Amino acid sequence: MISYGSLIPCFKDKECFFTIFPDSKKVIIDEQSLSRFTNSIKDRNDIIYSSKELIGTPYLWGGKSSFGFDCSGLLQAILNVSNIKDFPRDTSQQILSNMLLEKKGTPNIGDIIFFKMNDKVDHVGLYINNRDFIHSSGSVKINSIDKESEYYSNKLKLNLYGVYDINTKC
């Protein structure tokens, strides 16, 4: 099993895509499961599409792979796969990153949302539309602070800290 965001060399012959493992074993790869690596930042809709594939992944404190994610590890992995590099690992560092710009008003696809408890920023998620976000809490899932959403969570709304846009020019 290969974790989300892993970069592996893939080859194609006349029959299929494959990779070669360190033990020289040839392993066939389903073409639909591949994403081409580019040096450009992915479109926000592509970011959301790939992050939704992680729904149901278990929560793991300190986790940053599809074997388990904590909230900040999930965000870092999603951004890394989207070719947004060097985003800090922990929520306390992420909120201070110069890669973020604080926003006012309605959130957009790809905006980052932070939460605080006891005056400490301790949770993070990524907006997948203008009302729902994906995060890791118990597992990777969708929630919302919008009462009109089927994913509404009053607990999260009470702990909202702020919404930020990713400054891709950093």
C-alpha positions as CSV (number, residue, x, y, z in Angstrom):
1,M,0.0,0.0,0.0
2,I,1.3,3.4,-0.9
3,S,0.3,6.5,1.1
4,Y,-1.4,9.6,-0.2
5,G,1.1,12.0,-1.7
6,S,3.9,9.5,-2.3
7,L,6.0,10.3,-5.3
8,I,6.9,7.1,-7.1
9,P,8.4,6.6,-10.6
10,C,5.9,5.1,-13.0
11,F,6.6,3.5,-16.3
12,K,4.3,2.5,-19.2
13,D,4.7,-0.3,-21.6
14,K,2.2,-1.3,-24.3
15,E,0.0,-3.0,-21.7
16,C,0.0,-1.0,-18.5
17,F,1.5,1.4,-16.0
18,F,3.9,-0.1,-13.5
19,T,6.6,0.7,-11.0
20,I,9.5,-1.3,-9.8
21,F,9.9,-2.0,-6.1
22,P,13.3,-2.0,-4.4
23,D,13.3,-5.9,-4.5
24,S,13.0,-5.6,-8.3
25,K,9.4,-6.7,-8.3
26,K,7.3,-5.2,-11.1
27,V,3.9,-3.9,-9.7
28,I,1.1,-2.9,-12.0
29,I,-0.7,0.4,-11.1
30,D,-4.2,1.3,-12.0
31,E,-4.0,4.3,-14.3
32,Q,-7.0,6.0,-12.6
33,S,-5.1,6.1,-9.3
34,L,-2.2,8.1,-10.7
35,S,-1.8,11.9,-10.7
36,R,0.9,13.5,-12.8
37,F,3.4,15.5,-10.8
38,T,3.9,19.1,-12.0
39,N,5.9,22.0,-10.7
40,S,2.9,24.3,-10.8
41,I,0.3,24.8,-8.0
42,K,-2.9,22.8,-8.6
43,D,-6.2,24.5,-9.2
44,R,-8.3,24.8,-6.0
45,N,-10.9,22.5,-7.4
46,D,-8.3,19.8,-8.0
47,I,-7.1,20.3,-4.4
48,I,-10.6,19.7,-3.1
49,Y,-11.2,16.7,-5.3
50,S,-8.1,14.9,-4.1
51,S,-8.8,15.9,-0.4
52,K,-12.3,14.3,-0.5
53,E,-10.7,11.0,-1.4
54,L,-9.3,11.0,2.1
55,I,-12.7,11.0,3.9
56,G,-12.9,8.2,6.4
57,T,-9.1,8.0,6.9
58,P,-8.6,7.5,10.7
59,Y,-7.4,10.2,13.1
60,L,-3.8,9.6,14.3
61,W,-2.1,12.1,16.6
62,G,1.0,13.3,14.7
63,G,-0.2,11.5,11.6
64,K,0.5,12.9,8.2
65,S,-0.2,10.0,5.8
66,S,-3.2,8.2,4.6
67,F,-2.5,5.6,7.3
68,G,-3.8,8.3,9.7
69,F,-3.9,12.1,9.9
70,D,-4.2,14.7,12.6
71,C,-5.8,18.0,11.5
72,S,-2.5,19.9,10.8
73,G,-0.9,16.8,9.2
74,L,-3.9,16.5,6.9
75,L,-3.7,20.2,5.8
76,Q,0.1,19.9,5.3
77,A,-0.3,16.8,3.1
78,I,-3.1,18.3,1.0
79,L,-1.1,21.4,0.3
80,N,2.1,19.4,-0.3
81,V,0.3,17.2,-2.9
82,S,-1.0,20.5,-4.4
83,N,2.7,21.6,-4.8
84,I,2.4,24.2,-2.0
85,K,5.6,23.3,-0.2
86,D,7.2,24.4,3.1
87,F,3.8,24.8,4.9
88,P,4.5,24.3,8.6
89,R,3.6,21.0,10.3
90,D,1.7,22.0,13.4
91,T,-1.4,24.2,13.8
92,S,0.4,26.6,16.2
93,Q,3.0,27.2,13.5
94,Q,0.5,27.2,10.6
95,I,-1.5,30.1,12.0
96,L,1.7,32.2,12.1
97,S,2.8,31.3,8.6
98,N,3.5,34.1,6.2
99,M,1.9,31.9,3.5
100,L,-1.5,32.9,4.9
101,L,-3.5,36.1,4.5
102,E,-6.4,36.7,6.9
103,K,-9.8,37.0,5.2
104,K,-13.0,38.8,6.1
105,G,-16.3,37.8,4.6
106,T,-17.5,34.6,3.0
107,P,-14.9,31.8,2.7
108,N,-14.0,30.4,-0.7
109,I,-12.9,27.0,-1.9
110,G,-9.4,26.3,-0.6
111,D,-9.5,28.8,2.3
112,I,-8.1,27.6,5.6
113,I,-10.2,27.8,8.8
114,F,-8.7,27.8,12.3
115,F,-10.3,27.1,15.6
116,K,-9.3,27.9,19.2
117,M,-10.0,26.4,22.6
118,N,-8.9,28.1,25.8
119,D,-7.4,31.0,23.9
120,K,-5.1,28.6,22.0
121,V,-5.4,27.9,18.2
122,D,-5.6,24.1,18.2
123,H,-7.5,22.9,15.1
124,V,-7.5,23.5,11.4
125,G,-9.5,22.6,8.3
126,L,-9.8,23.4,4.6
127,Y,-12.9,24.8,2.9
128,I,-14.3,22.6,0.1
129,N,-17.0,25.2,-0.8
130,N,-18.2,28.4,0.7
131,R,-19.8,26.7,3.8
132,D,-18.3,23.2,4.4
133,F,-14.7,22.2,5.3
134,I,-12.7,19.0,5.5
135,H,-10.7,18.3,8.6
136,S,-9.5,15.4,10.8
137,S,-11.3,14.9,14.0
138,G,-11.9,11.3,14.9
139,S,-11.4,10.7,11.2
140,V,-11.1,12.8,8.0
141,K,-14.6,14.2,7.5
142,I,-16.7,17.2,6.4
143,N,-18.2,19.7,8.8
144,S,-19.6,23.2,8.7
145,I,-20.2,26.2,10.9
146,D,-23.1,27.2,8.6
147,K,-26.5,26.3,10.2
148,E,-28.0,25.6,6.8
149,S,-25.5,22.9,6.0
150,E,-26.2,19.2,6.7
151,Y,-22.7,19.1,8.2
152,Y,-23.3,21.8,10.8
153,S,-21.4,21.6,14.1
154,N,-22.3,24.0,16.8
155,K,-19.2,23.1,18.8
156,L,-17.0,24.1,16.0
157,K,-18.8,27.4,15.4
158,L,-18.3,28.3,19.0
159,N,-14.5,27.8,18.7
160,L,-14.0,29.6,15.3
161,Y,-10.9,31.7,15.2
162,G,-10.5,32.9,11.7
163,V,-10.4,32.2,7.9
164,Y,-7.3,32.6,5.8
165,D,-6.4,32.5,2.2
166,I,-3.2,30.8,0.9
167,N,-0.7,33.3,-0.4
168,T,0.8,31.3,-3.2
169,K,3.3,34.0,-4.0
170,C,5.5,33.1,-1.0
